[in-house]
Amino acid sequence: MLGIWIPAQGEWIPKFYDYKNKFSALVFQSQNIENKHGNDITFSIGVYFYINNDDLISQYASFAPQVEQVNDLDIDNRYTVFEIHNPNQYEHIGGAHGYVVIYESEQSNRTGESIERPLKINIGADGTAKYLPLQTHYYRFPGKITYVFILDSCENIFEKSKSDFVNFMQEVLIE
C-alpha cells in the first residue's frame, strides 16, 4: 500500500503506528551502543509516511535549531537530505545530531510496483499450505506519498549511528 521495502537489523526494536489521517510511521530503536564515556546509548531511525501532504520539505527544513541541506551522504541522489543539530537536546551525551531524508513519490512515477501485498495462505484440510501465484493487483494509495526517514542520534555515538543509517538507506526500496 505504501510501496516501500524496509530493511531491518535483527536486533533493532520496531514500533509500528496505525495508518490514521493520511499518516503512518515505523520507528526502529537500536540496541545499546557502548561509547567512549562508558554509558550505553541508543539511537532511532524513524520512517514516516504522509499521503497527499504538501510542503513537507519546508516544514522539515526548520525541524531543529541547526538544519543544513547536504548532499554528502552515500545514498540515492533523489532524496532531499538535511543534517540536524540541536546542542540543547541530549546535552549529557553531546547534543542531538542526525539526519532527515525526504523522498516524494508521485503516483505517475510508480511504474514497477513489484513489492507485492501480503497474501493469505490457505491451509488445506490435510494441514498443508496451499500456495497461490502472486497477484497482479496492487493496492497503493493514490496521489503523492512522502517518505521521511529520520536518524535521531547524538554526538557521542554519531559515527556509528550514521553508518547504520546510511546502510539502512542504501537498502530501502521505494516503488
VMD Tcl script that builds the backbone (N, CA, C; Angstrom):
set m [mol new atoms 525]
animate dup $m
set s [atomselect $m all]
$s set {name element resname resid chain x y z} {
  {N N MET 1 A 0.813 -1.198 0.000}
  {CA C MET 1 A 0.000 0.000 0.000}
  {C C MET 1 A 0.854 1.259 0.000}
  {N N LEU 2 A 1.968 1.211 0.680}
  {CA C LEU 2 A 2.836 2.378 0.724}
  {C C LEU 2 A 4.028 2.243 -0.221}
  {N N GLY 3 A 4.183 1.108 -0.877}
  {CA C GLY 3 A 5.194 0.949 -1.903}
  {C C GLY 3 A 6.625 1.027 -1.415}
  {N N ILE 4 A 6.910 0.428 -0.284}
  {CA C ILE 4 A 8.268 0.502 0.262}
  {C C ILE 4 A 8.664 -0.838 0.872}
  {N N TRP 5 A 9.919 -1.170 0.694}
  {CA C TRP 5 A 10.516 -2.321 1.359}
  {C C TRP 5 A 11.566 -1.752 2.307}
  {N N ILE 6 A 11.475 -2.126 3.575}
  {CA C ILE 6 A 12.334 -1.544 4.608}
  {C C ILE 6 A 13.221 -2.623 5.208}
  {N N PRO 7 A 14.542 -2.431 5.139}
  {CA C PRO 7 A 15.443 -3.389 5.777}
  {C C PRO 7 A 15.464 -3.151 7.283}
  {N N ALA 8 A 15.663 -4.192 8.039}
  {CA C ALA 8 A 15.745 -4.027 9.490}
  {C C ALA 8 A 16.811 -4.961 10.045}
  {N N GLN 9 A 17.575 -4.460 10.963}
  {CA C GLN 9 A 18.553 -5.281 11.656}
  {C C GLN 9 A 17.798 -6.151 12.659}
  {N N GLY 10 A 18.237 -7.387 12.815}
  {CA C GLY 10 A 17.571 -8.319 13.716}
  {C C GLY 10 A 17.510 -7.846 15.155}
  {N N GLU 11 A 18.476 -7.052 15.571}
  {CA C GLU 11 A 18.497 -6.615 16.966}
  {C C GLU 11 A 17.759 -5.292 17.189}
  {N N TRP 12 A 17.278 -4.655 16.148}
  {CA C TRP 12 A 16.523 -3.414 16.300}
  {C C TRP 12 A 15.137 -3.716 16.872}
  {N N ILE 13 A 14.626 -2.799 17.649}
  {CA C ILE 13 A 13.313 -2.947 18.260}
  {C C ILE 13 A 12.334 -2.066 17.478}
  {N N PRO 14 A 11.358 -2.678 16.772}
  {CA C PRO 14 A 10.424 -1.871 15.976}
  {C C PRO 14 A 9.209 -1.424 16.785}
  {N N LYS 15 A 8.683 -0.276 16.410}
  {CA C LYS 15 A 7.413 0.200 16.946}
  {C C LYS 15 A 6.575 0.642 15.746}
  {N N PHE 16 A 5.393 0.049 15.616}
  {CA C PHE 16 A 4.521 0.313 14.480}
  {C C PHE 16 A 3.403 1.263 14.888}
  {N N TYR 17 A 3.033 2.138 13.977}
  {CA C TYR 17 A 1.931 3.062 14.213}
  {C C TYR 17 A 0.847 2.804 13.172}
  {N N ASP 18 A -0.401 2.898 13.578}
  {CA C ASP 18 A -1.524 2.688 12.668}
  {C C ASP 18 A -1.565 3.775 11.607}
  {N N TYR 19 A -2.223 3.455 10.508}
  {CA C TYR 19 A -2.491 4.452 9.477}
  {C C TYR 19 A -3.712 5.248 9.912}
  {N N LYS 20 A -3.526 6.560 10.050}
  {CA C LYS 20 A -4.606 7.418 10.514}
  {C C LYS 20 A -4.363 8.824 9.986}
  {N N ASN 21 A -5.419 9.447 9.487}
  {CA C ASN 21 A -5.330 10.822 8.990}
  {C C ASN 21 A -4.226 10.993 7.941}
  {N N LYS 22 A -4.149 10.034 7.046}
  {CA C LYS 22 A -3.183 10.058 5.933}
  {C C LYS 22 A -1.733 10.059 6.426}
  {N N PHE 23 A -1.501 9.370 7.540}
  {CA C PHE 23 A -0.154 9.308 8.129}
  {C C PHE 23 A 0.049 7.952 8.784}
  {N N SER 24 A 1.271 7.454 8.697}
  {CA C SER 24 A 1.656 6.258 9.435}
  {C C SER 24 A 3.153 6.334 9.704}
  {N N ALA 25 A 3.641 5.467 10.577}
  {CA C ALA 25 A 5.058 5.501 10.918}
  {C C ALA 25 A 5.528 4.150 11.430}
  {N N LEU 26 A 6.820 3.998 11.350}
  {CA C LEU 26 A 7.523 2.836 11.869}
  {C C LEU 26 A 8.832 3.369 12.425}
  {N N VAL 27 A 9.134 3.043 13.673}
  {CA C VAL 27 A 10.360 3.531 14.297}
  {C C VAL 27 A 11.154 2.340 14.817}
  {N N PHE 28 A 12.432 2.321 14.464}
  {CA C PHE 28 A 13.344 1.293 14.949}
  {C C PHE 28 A 14.264 1.900 15.993}
  {N N GLN 29 A 14.400 1.221 17.134}
  {CA C GLN 29 A 15.369 1.642 18.147}
  {C C GLN 29 A 16.525 0.650 18.133}
  {N N SER 30 A 17.734 1.184 18.162}
  {CA C SER 30 A 18.910 0.322 18.174}
  {C C SER 30 A 19.081 -0.336 19.534}
  {N N GLN 31 A 19.925 -1.319 19.571}
  {CA C GLN 31 A 20.353 -1.875 20.852}
  {C C GLN 31 A 21.317 -0.870 21.493}
  {N N ASN 32 A 21.685 -1.096 22.721}
  {CA C ASN 32 A 22.630 -0.211 23.396}
  {C C ASN 32 A 23.965 -0.215 22.670}
  {N N ILE 33 A 24.536 0.977 22.543}
  {CA C ILE 33 A 25.843 1.138 21.923}
  {C C ILE 33 A 26.777 1.701 22.975}
  {N N GLU 34 A 27.872 1.020 23.169}
  {CA C GLU 34 A 28.867 1.494 24.119}
  {C C GLU 34 A 29.581 2.690 23.507}
  {N N ASN 35 A 29.875 3.695 24.315}
  {CA C ASN 35 A 30.581 4.855 23.778}
  {C C ASN 35 A 31.773 5.192 24.653}
  {N N LYS 36 A 32.543 6.149 24.200}
  {CA C LYS 36 A 33.814 6.480 24.867}
  {C C LYS 36 A 33.657 6.983 26.303}
  {N N HIS 37 A 32.448 7.375 26.667}
  {CA C HIS 37 A 32.208 7.869 28.020}
  {C C HIS 37 A 31.706 6.775 28.960}
  {N N GLY 38 A 31.597 5.559 28.453}
  {CA C GLY 38 A 31.273 4.417 29.296}
  {C C GLY 38 A 29.809 4.075 29.446}
  {N N ASN 39 A 28.910 4.982 29.089}
  {CA C ASN 39 A 27.493 4.656 29.228}
  {C C ASN 39 A 26.928 4.172 27.887}
  {N N ASP 40 A 25.926 3.328 27.966}
  {CA C ASP 40 A 25.298 2.811 26.759}
  {C C ASP 40 A 24.238 3.791 26.273}
  {N N ILE 41 A 24.177 3.952 24.950}
  {CA C ILE 41 A 23.250 4.895 24.330}
  {C C ILE 41 A 22.562 4.184 23.167}
  {N N THR 42 A 21.318 4.566 22.903}
  {CA C THR 42 A 20.624 4.050 21.725}
  {C C THR 42 A 20.354 5.204 20.764}
  {N N PHE 43 A 20.045 4.841 19.519}
  {CA C PHE 43 A 19.569 5.815 18.545}
  {C C PHE 43 A 18.328 5.228 17.903}
  {N N SER 44 A 17.605 6.040 17.160}
  {CA C SER 44 A 16.431 5.514 16.462}
  {C C SER 44 A 16.427 5.975 15.013}
  {N N ILE 45 A 15.781 5.152 14.192}
  {CA C ILE 45 A 15.532 5.504 12.798}
  {C C ILE 45 A 14.022 5.457 12.628}
  {N N GLY 46 A 13.462 6.599 12.306}
  {CA C GLY 46 A 12.030 6.696 12.084}
  {C C GLY 46 A 11.723 6.733 10.601}
  {N N VAL 47 A 10.679 6.024 10.212}
  {CA C VAL 47 A 10.195 6.039 8.834}
  {C C VAL 47 A 8.755 6.532 8.899}
  {N N TYR 48 A 8.495 7.683 8.289}
  {CA C TYR 48 A 7.201 8.332 8.383}
  {C C TYR 48 A 6.592 8.441 6.983}
  {N N PHE 49 A 5.311 8.138 6.889}
  {CA C PHE 49 A 4.610 8.118 5.608}
  {C C PHE 49 A 3.490 9.151 5.636}
  {N N TYR 50 A 3.499 10.045 4.666}
  {CA C TYR 50 A 2.453 11.055 4.542}
  {C C TYR 50 A 1.787 10.888 3.183}
  {N N ILE 51 A 0.475 10.887 3.152}
  {CA C ILE 51 A -0.272 10.758 1.909}
  {C C ILE 51 A -0.853 12.121 1.541}
  {N N ASN 52 A -0.492 12.593 0.349}
  {CA C ASN 52 A -1.012 13.855 -0.195}
  {C C ASN 52 A -0.856 15.024 0.770}
  {N N ASN 53 A 0.305 15.135 1.386}
  {CA C ASN 53 A 0.599 16.238 2.288}
  {C C ASN 53 A 1.610 17.141 1.591}
  {N N ASP 54 A 1.259 18.389 1.392}
  {CA C ASP 54 A 2.116 19.305 0.656}
  {C C ASP 54 A 3.134 19.996 1.554}
  {N N ASP 55 A 4.206 20.380 0.940}
  {CA C ASP 55 A 5.215 21.243 1.550}
  {C C ASP 55 A 5.903 20.666 2.788}
  {N N LEU 56 A 6.097 19.371 2.835}
  {CA C LEU 56 A 6.787 18.765 3.973}
  {C C LEU 56 A 8.267 19.129 3.995}
  {N N ILE 57 A 8.852 19.332 2.834}
  {CA C ILE 57 A 10.290 19.671 2.796}
  {C C ILE 57 A 10.541 20.961 3.552}
  {N N SER 58 A 9.734 21.989 3.323}
  {CA C SER 58 A 9.959 23.250 4.041}
  {C C SER 58 A 9.653 23.103 5.530}
  {N N GLN 59 A 8.681 22.234 5.882}
  {CA C GLN 59 A 8.394 22.013 7.295}
  {C C GLN 59 A 9.584 21.360 8.007}
  {N N TYR 60 A 10.180 20.365 7.370}
  {CA C TYR 60 A 11.314 19.674 7.992}
  {C C TYR 60 A 12.599 20.495 7.921}
  {N N ALA 61 A 12.647 21.478 7.031}
  {CA C ALA 61 A 13.835 22.336 6.934}
  {C C ALA 61 A 14.023 23.176 8.197}
  {N N SER 62 A 12.986 23.293 9.018}
  {CA C SER 62 A 13.102 24.035 10.278}
  {C C SER 62 A 12.859 23.117 11.471}
  {N N PHE 63 A 13.195 21.859 11.310}
  {CA C PHE 63 A 12.939 20.800 12.284}
  {C C PHE 63 A 13.728 20.974 13.588}
  {N N ALA 64 A 14.930 21.519 13.504}
  {CA C ALA 64 A 15.805 21.676 14.675}
  {C C ALA 64 A 16.457 23.051 14.615}
  {N N PRO 65 A 17.097 23.479 15.709}
  {CA C PRO 65 A 17.739 24.801 15.700}
  {C C PRO 65 A 18.796 24.956 14.603}
  {N N GLN 66 A 19.513 23.886 14.298}
  {CA C GLN 66 A 20.541 23.948 13.255}
  {C C GLN 66 A 20.225 22.891 12.202}
  {N N VAL 67 A 19.771 23.339 11.044}
  {CA C VAL 67 A 19.411 22.446 9.942}
  {C C VAL 67 A 20.140 22.931 8.696}
  {N N GLU 68 A 20.788 21.994 8.021}
  {CA C GLU 68 A 21.506 22.350 6.798}
  {C C GLU 68 A 21.246 21.281 5.746}
  {N N GLN 69 A 20.841 21.717 4.554}
  {CA C GLN 69 A 20.658 20.762 3.471}
  {C C GLN 69 A 22.034 20.324 2.991}
  {N N VAL 70 A 22.239 19.014 2.880}
  {CA C VAL 70 A 23.546 18.464 2.498}
  {C C VAL 70 A 23.363 17.445 1.375}
  {N N ASN 71 A 24.460 17.106 0.737}
  {CA C ASN 71 A 24.421 16.068 -0.297}
  {C C ASN 71 A 25.632 15.156 -0.197}
  {N N ASP 72 A 26.144 14.990 1.023}
  {CA C ASP 72 A 27.354 14.189 1.212}
  {C C ASP 72 A 27.103 12.791 1.783}
  {N N LEU 73 A 25.822 12.401 1.945}
  {CA C LEU 73 A 25.536 11.033 2.370}
  {C C LEU 73 A 25.606 10.124 1.150}
  {N N ASP 74 A 26.137 8.938 1.334}
  {CA C ASP 74 A 26.283 7.986 0.231}
  {C C ASP 74 A 24.966 7.218 0.030}
  {N N ILE 75 A 23.922 7.976 -0.397}
  {CA C ILE 75 A 22.602 7.388 -0.636}
  {C C ILE 75 A 22.079 7.927 -1.962}
  {N N ASP 76 A 20.949 7.406 -2.388}
  {CA C ASP 76 A 20.318 7.792 -3.648}
  {C C ASP 76 A 20.198 9.315 -3.752}
  {N N ASN 77 A 20.624 9.876 -4.885}
  {CA C ASN 77 A 20.627 11.336 -5.020}
  {C C ASN 77 A 19.226 11.922 -5.273}
  {N N ARG 78 A 18.198 11.088 -5.341}
  {CA C ARG 78 A 16.830 11.596 -5.476}
  {C C ARG 78 A 16.276 12.082 -4.143}
  {N N TYR 79 A 16.945 11.757 -3.054}
  {CA C TYR 79 A 16.485 12.150 -1.725}
  {C C TYR 79 A 16.920 13.584 -1.415}
  {N N THR 80 A 16.069 14.299 -0.681}
  {CA C THR 80 A 16.431 15.588 -0.110}
  {C C THR 80 A 16.938 15.289 1.305}
  {N N VAL 81 A 18.135 15.764 1.627}
  {CA C VAL 81 A 18.774 15.398 2.895}
  {C C VAL 81 A 19.097 16.654 3.709}
  {N N PHE 82 A 18.714 16.627 4.971}
  {CA C PHE 82 A 19.062 17.683 5.917}
  {C C PHE 82 A 19.850 17.066 7.064}
  {N N GLU 83 A 20.948 17.713 7.438}
  {CA C GLU 83 A 21.676 17.331 8.648}
  {C C GLU 83 A 21.163 18.230 9.762}
  {N N ILE 84 A 20.885 17.631 10.908}
  {CA C ILE 84 A 20.304 18.389 12.011}
  {C C ILE 84 A 21.200 18.322 13.244}
  {N N HIS 85 A 21.251 19.444 13.947}
  {CA C HIS 85 A 21.993 19.554 15.209}
  {C C HIS 85 A 21.105 20.291 16.207}
  {N N ASN 86 A 21.127 19.827 17.423}
  {CA C ASN 86 A 20.452 20.540 18.494}
  {C C ASN 86 A 21.265 20.326 19.761}
  {N N PRO 87 A 22.164 21.277 20.074}
  {CA C PRO 87 A 23.032 21.112 21.245}
  {C C PRO 87 A 22.281 21.107 22.571}
  {N N ASN 88 A 21.035 21.593 22.586}
  {CA C ASN 88 A 20.256 21.644 23.822}
  {C C ASN 88 A 19.468 20.369 24.096}
  {N N GLN 89 A 19.376 19.501 23.103}
  {CA C GLN 89 A 18.701 18.222 23.287}
  {C C GLN 89 A 19.770 17.161 23.495}
  {N N TYR 90 A 19.595 16.266 24.408}
  {CA C TYR 90 A 20.575 15.229 24.753}
  {C C TYR 90 A 21.925 15.852 25.153}
  {N N GLU 91 A 21.896 16.935 25.902}
  {CA C GLU 91 A 23.129 17.633 26.302}
  {C C GLU 91 A 24.136 16.710 26.974}
  {N N HIS 92 A 23.644 15.798 27.819}
  {CA C HIS 92 A 24.519 14.918 28.596}
  {C C HIS 92 A 25.241 13.885 27.733}
  {N N ILE 93 A 24.846 13.751 26.463}
  {CA C ILE 93 A 25.523 12.809 25.562}
  {C C ILE 93 A 25.985 13.514 24.282}
  {N N GLY 94 A 26.321 14.791 24.426}
  {CA C GLY 94 A 26.947 15.531 23.339}
  {C C GLY 94 A 26.027 16.367 22.479}
  {N N GLY 95 A 24.735 16.307 22.721}
  {CA C GLY 95 A 23.789 17.052 21.898}
  {C C GLY 95 A 23.228 16.187 20.779}
  {N N ALA 96 A 22.044 16.553 20.309}
  {CA C ALA 96 A 21.398 15.794 19.232}
  {C C ALA 96 A 22.109 16.044 17.909}
  {N N HIS 97 A 22.222 14.987 17.129}
  {CA C HIS 97 A 22.843 15.076 15.802}
  {C C HIS 97 A 22.236 13.964 14.957}
  {N N GLY 98 A 21.719 14.320 13.795}
  {CA C GLY 98 A 21.101 13.314 12.952}
  {C C GLY 98 A 20.822 13.813 11.559}
  {N N TYR 99 A 19.917 13.120 10.892}
  {CA C TYR 99 A 19.544 13.463 9.515}
  {C C TYR 99 A 18.043 13.351 9.342}
  {N N VAL 100 A 17.516 14.140 8.426}
  {CA C VAL 100 A 16.162 13.998 7.919}
  {C C VAL 100 A 16.311 13.797 6.421}
  {N N VAL 101 A 15.774 12.689 5.913}
  {CA C VAL 101 A 15.849 12.365 4.491}
  {C C VAL 101 A 14.419 12.270 3.976}
  {N N ILE 102 A 14.145 12.968 2.877}
  {CA C ILE 102 A 12.788 13.041 2.350}
  {C C ILE 102 A 12.766 12.599 0.893}
  {N N TYR 103 A 11.755 11.801 0.570}
  {CA C TYR 103 A 11.538 11.390 -0.821}
  {C C TYR 103 A 10.050 11.493 -1.117}
  {N N GLU 104 A 9.715 12.163 -2.210}
  {CA C GLU 104 A 8.325 12.302 -2.620}
  {C C GLU 104 A 8.089 11.451 -3.857}
  {N N SER 105 A 7.042 10.645 -3.819}
  {CA C SER 105 A 6.712 9.754 -4.929}
  {C C SER 105 A 5.329 10.093 -5.458}
  {N N GLU 106 A 5.304 10.643 -6.655}
  {CA C GLU 106 A 4.027 10.911 -7.314}
  {C C GLU 106 A 3.492 9.605 -7.874}
  {N N GLN 107 A 2.199 9.487 -7.961}
  {CA C GLN 107 A 1.578 8.267 -8.459}
  {C C GLN 107 A 2.099 7.912 -9.848}
  {N N SER 108 A 2.338 8.886 -10.704}
  {CA C SER 108 A 2.794 8.625 -12.068}
  {C C SER 108 A 4.209 8.051 -12.116}
  {N N ASN 109 A 4.977 8.201 -11.042}
  {CA C ASN 109 A 6.354 7.693 -11.001}
  {C C ASN 109 A 6.450 6.261 -10.511}
  {N N ARG 110 A 5.349 5.660 -10.104}
  {CA C ARG 110 A 5.368 4.306 -9.564}
  {C C ARG 110 A 5.125 3.300 -10.686}
  {N N THR 111 A 6.168 3.042 -11.449}
  {CA C THR 111 A 6.000 2.195 -12.623}
  {C C THR 111 A 6.142 0.716 -12.325}
  {N N GLY 112 A 7.096 0.337 -11.488}
  {CA C GLY 112 A 7.370 -1.074 -11.257}
  {C C GLY 112 A 6.368 -1.759 -10.380}
  {N N GLU 113 A 6.091 -1.169 -9.262}
  {CA C GLU 113 A 5.184 -1.739 -8.276}
  {C C GLU 113 A 5.409 -3.232 -8.078}
  {N N SER 114 A 6.654 -3.608 -7.887}
  {CA C SER 114 A 6.982 -5.026 -7.746}
  {C C SER 114 A 6.931 -5.504 -6.306}
  {N N ILE 115 A 6.637 -4.634 -5.395}
  {CA C ILE 115 A 6.512 -5.046 -3.999}
  {C C ILE 115 A 5.071 -5.501 -3.807}
  {N N GLU 116 A 4.899 -6.788 -3.649}
  {CA C GLU 116 A 3.560 -7.355 -3.599}
  {C C GLU 116 A 2.924 -7.156 -2.237}
  {N N ARG 117 A 1.607 -7.113 -2.259}
  {CA C ARG 117 A 0.882 -7.059 -0.997}
  {C C ARG 117 A 0.884 -8.459 -0.390}
  {N N PRO 118 A 0.790 -8.576 0.906}
  {CA C PRO 118 A 0.764 -9.904 1.525}
  {C C PRO 118 A -0.466 -10.686 1.083}
  {N N LEU 119 A -0.299 -11.965 0.935}
  {CA C LEU 119 A -1.409 -12.844 0.580}
  {C C LEU 119 A -1.704 -13.779 1.737}
  {N N LYS 120 A -2.968 -14.042 1.955}
  {CA C LYS 120 A -3.342 -15.020 2.957}
  {C C LYS 120 A -3.069 -16.406 2.382}
  {N N ILE 121 A -2.387 -17.220 3.120}
  {CA C ILE 121 A -2.104 -18.578 2.664}
  {C C ILE 121 A -3.174 -19.495 3.228}
  {N N ASN 122 A -3.842 -20.175 2.328}
  {CA C ASN 122 A -4.901 -21.097 2.747}
  {C C ASN 122 A -4.288 -22.413 3.210}
  {N N ILE 123 A -4.795 -22.935 4.295}
  {CA C ILE 123 A -4.351 -24.225 4.809}
  {C C ILE 123 A -5.412 -25.251 4.427}
  {N N GLY 124 A -4.965 -26.291 3.737}
  {CA C GLY 124 A -5.882 -27.339 3.303}
  {C C GLY 124 A -6.327 -28.210 4.471}
  {N N ALA 125 A -7.284 -29.071 4.205}
  {CA C ALA 125 A -7.833 -29.974 5.233}
  {C C ALA 125 A -6.758 -30.902 5.779}
  {N N ASP 126 A -5.730 -31.184 4.956}
  {CA C ASP 126 A -4.656 -32.073 5.408}
  {C C ASP 126 A -3.574 -31.326 6.195}
  {N N GLY 127 A -3.782 -30.009 6.436}
  {CA C GLY 127 A -2.826 -29.231 7.229}
  {C C GLY 127 A -1.678 -28.653 6.432}
  {N N THR 128 A -1.657 -28.817 5.117}
  {CA C THR 128 A -0.573 -28.264 4.304}
  {C C THR 128 A -1.005 -26.938 3.704}
  {N N ALA 129 A -0.023 -26.094 3.470}
  {CA C ALA 129 A -0.291 -24.779 2.892}
  {C C ALA 129 A -0.566 -24.914 1.402}
  {N N LYS 130 A -1.492 -24.134 0.934}
  {CA C LYS 130 A -1.800 -24.097 -0.486}
  {C C LYS 130 A -1.272 -22.762 -1.005}
  {N N TYR 131 A -0.190 -22.803 -1.764}
  {CA C TYR 131 A 0.445 -21.582 -2.232}
  {C C TYR 131 A -0.227 -21.092 -3.500}
  {N N LEU 132 A -0.375 -19.807 -3.592}
  {CA C LEU 132 A -1.011 -19.193 -4.745}
  {C C LEU 132 A 0.004 -18.333 -5.480}
  {N N PRO 133 A -0.141 -18.189 -6.796}
  {CA C PRO 133 A 0.780 -17.297 -7.521}
  {C C PRO 133 A 0.545 -15.855 -7.085}
  {N N LEU 134 A 1.571 -15.018 -7.239}
  {CA C LEU 134 A 1.424 -13.613 -6.884}
  {C C LEU 134 A 0.352 -12.979 -7.746}
  {N N GLN 135 A -0.401 -12.115 -7.173}
  {CA C GLN 135 A -1.450 -11.431 -7.914}
  {C C GLN 135 A -0.874 -10.240 -8.658}
  {N N THR 136 A -1.579 -9.783 -9.659}
  {CA C THR 136 A -1.117 -8.614 -10.403}
  {C C THR 136 A -1.832 -7.344 -9.968}
  {N N HIS 137 A -2.665 -7.418 -8.933}
  {CA C HIS 137 A -3.302 -6.221 -8.395}
  {C C HIS 137 A -2.350 -5.565 -7.406}
  {N N TYR 138 A -2.344 -4.250 -7.409}
  {CA C TYR 138 A -1.526 -3.513 -6.472}
  {C C TYR 138 A -2.440 -2.566 -5.711}
  {N N TYR 139 A -2.262 -2.534 -4.425}
  {CA C TYR 139 A -3.096 -1.699 -3.590}
  {C C TYR 139 A -2.245 -0.549 -3.070}
  {N N ARG 140 A -2.191 0.521 -3.838}
  {CA C ARG 140 A -1.396 1.691 -3.479}
  {C C ARG 140 A -2.322 2.871 -3.241}
  {N N PHE 141 A -1.892 3.753 -2.385}
  {CA C PHE 141 A -2.639 4.966 -2.162}
  {C C PHE 141 A -2.518 5.848 -3.400}
  {N N PRO 142 A -3.597 6.471 -3.811}
  {CA C PRO 142 A -3.499 7.380 -4.959}
  {C C PRO 142 A -2.837 8.690 -4.544}
  {N N GLY 143 A -2.237 9.358 -5.499}
  {CA C GLY 143 A -1.629 10.661 -5.237}
  {C C GLY 143 A -0.197 10.539 -4.759}
  {N N LYS 144 A 0.265 11.576 -4.086}
  {CA C LYS 144 A 1.660 11.664 -3.656}
  {C C LYS 144 A 1.862 10.994 -2.300}
  {N N ILE 145 A 2.913 10.182 -2.200}
  {CA C ILE 145 A 3.341 9.629 -0.916}
  {C C ILE 145 A 4.687 10.265 -0.599}
  {N N THR 146 A 4.798 10.834 0.571}
  {CA C THR 146 A 6.074 11.404 1.000}
  {C C THR 146 A 6.630 10.515 2.097}
  {N N TYR 147 A 7.871 10.072 1.894}
  {CA C TYR 147 A 8.571 9.214 2.840}
  {C C TYR 147 A 9.595 10.082 3.562}
  {N N VAL 148 A 9.568 10.067 4.879}
  {CA C VAL 148 A 10.524 10.833 5.676}
  {C C VAL 148 A 11.253 9.853 6.585}
  {N N PHE 149 A 12.573 9.865 6.489}
  {CA C PHE 149 A 13.427 8.994 7.300}
  {C C PHE 149 A 14.214 9.902 8.234}
  {N N ILE 150 A 14.182 9.605 9.526}
  {CA C ILE 150 A 14.883 10.454 10.499}
  {C C ILE 150 A 15.835 9.615 11.330}
  {N N LEU 151 A 17.091 10.028 11.331}
  {CA C LEU 151 A 18.073 9.464 12.253}
  {C C LEU 151 A 18.087 10.363 13.473}
  {N N ASP 152 A 17.665 9.820 14.601}
  {CA C ASP 152 A 17.650 10.545 15.872}
  {C C ASP 152 A 18.786 9.986 16.712}
  {N N SER 153 A 19.881 10.736 16.768}
  {CA C SER 153 A 21.080 10.262 17.452}
  {C C SER 153 A 21.719 11.412 18.220}
  {N N CYS 154 A 22.936 11.165 18.702}
  {CA C CYS 154 A 23.662 12.183 19.458}
  {C C CYS 154 A 25.127 12.177 19.050}
  {N N GLU 155 A 25.839 13.189 19.472}
  {CA C GLU 155 A 27.262 13.312 19.115}
  {C C GLU 155 A 28.100 12.138 19.614}
  {N N ASN 156 A 27.803 11.633 20.807}
  {CA C ASN 156 A 28.662 10.596 21.397}
  {C C ASN 156 A 28.675 9.287 20.613}
  {N N ILE 157 A 27.627 9.018 19.836}
  {CA C ILE 157 A 27.604 7.786 19.024}
  {C C ILE 157 A 27.299 8.097 17.554}
  {N N PHE 158 A 27.546 9.325 17.138}
  {CA C PHE 158 A 27.104 9.748 15.820}
  {C C PHE 158 A 27.724 8.933 14.686}
  {N N GLU 159 A 28.993 8.668 14.719}
  {CA C GLU 159 A 29.626 7.946 13.601}
  {C C GLU 159 A 29.040 6.548 13.426}
  {N N LYS 160 A 28.795 5.839 14.510}
  {CA C LYS 160 A 28.204 4.503 14.433}
  {C C LYS 160 A 26.772 4.581 13.922}
  {N N SER 161 A 25.986 5.498 14.478}
  {CA C SER 161 A 24.593 5.606 14.056}
  {C C SER 161 A 24.489 6.099 12.614}
  {N N LYS 162 A 25.354 7.003 12.205}
  {CA C LYS 162 A 25.367 7.477 10.817}
  {C C LYS 162 A 25.670 6.318 9.868}
  {N N SER 163 A 26.633 5.500 10.208}
  {CA C SER 163 A 26.986 4.348 9.382}
  {C C SER 163 A 25.803 3.397 9.234}
  {N N ASP 164 A 25.128 3.100 10.332}
  {CA C ASP 164 A 23.950 2.224 10.286}
  {C C ASP 164 A 22.824 2.853 9.469}
  {N N PHE 165 A 22.651 4.161 9.600}
  {CA C PHE 165 A 21.609 4.871 8.863}
  {C C PHE 165 A 21.883 4.847 7.357}
  {N N VAL 166 A 23.121 5.095 6.976}
  {CA C VAL 166 A 23.482 5.055 5.557}
  {C C VAL 166 A 23.254 3.655 4.994}
  {N N ASN 167 A 23.675 2.622 5.723}
  {CA C ASN 167 A 23.427 1.240 5.283}
  {C C ASN 167 A 21.933 0.975 5.125}
  {N N PHE 168 A 21.158 1.443 6.080}
  {CA C PHE 168 A 19.698 1.302 6.033}
  {C C PHE 168 A 19.144 1.978 4.782}
  {N N MET 169 A 19.533 3.229 4.543}
  {CA C MET 169 A 19.021 3.992 3.410}
  {C C MET 169 A 19.440 3.383 2.071}
  {N N GLN 170 A 20.620 2.783 2.015}
  {CA C GLN 170 A 21.073 2.177 0.773}
  {C C GLN 170 A 20.252 0.937 0.415}
  {N N GLU 171 A 19.617 0.327 1.415}
  {CA C GLU 171 A 18.841 -0.888 1.180}
  {C C GLU 171 A 17.334 -0.649 1.051}
  {N N VAL 172 A 16.879 0.559 1.353}
  {CA C VAL 172 A 15.457 0.886 1.226}
  {C C VAL 172 A 15.069 0.807 -0.247}
  {N N LEU 173 A 13.915 0.229 -0.514}
  {CA C LEU 173 A 13.396 0.153 -1.872}
  {C C LEU 173 A 12.021 0.819 -1.895}
  {N N ILE 174 A 11.903 1.874 -2.698}
  {CA C ILE 174 A 10.625 2.583 -2.826}
  {C C ILE 174 A 10.161 2.451 -4.265}
  {N N GLU 175 A 8.940 1.988 -4.429}
  {CA C GLU 175 A 8.345 1.892 -5.769}
  {C C GLU 175 A 6.955 2.474 -5.767}
}
mol reanalyze $m
mol bondsrecalc $m
mol representation Tube
mol addrep $m
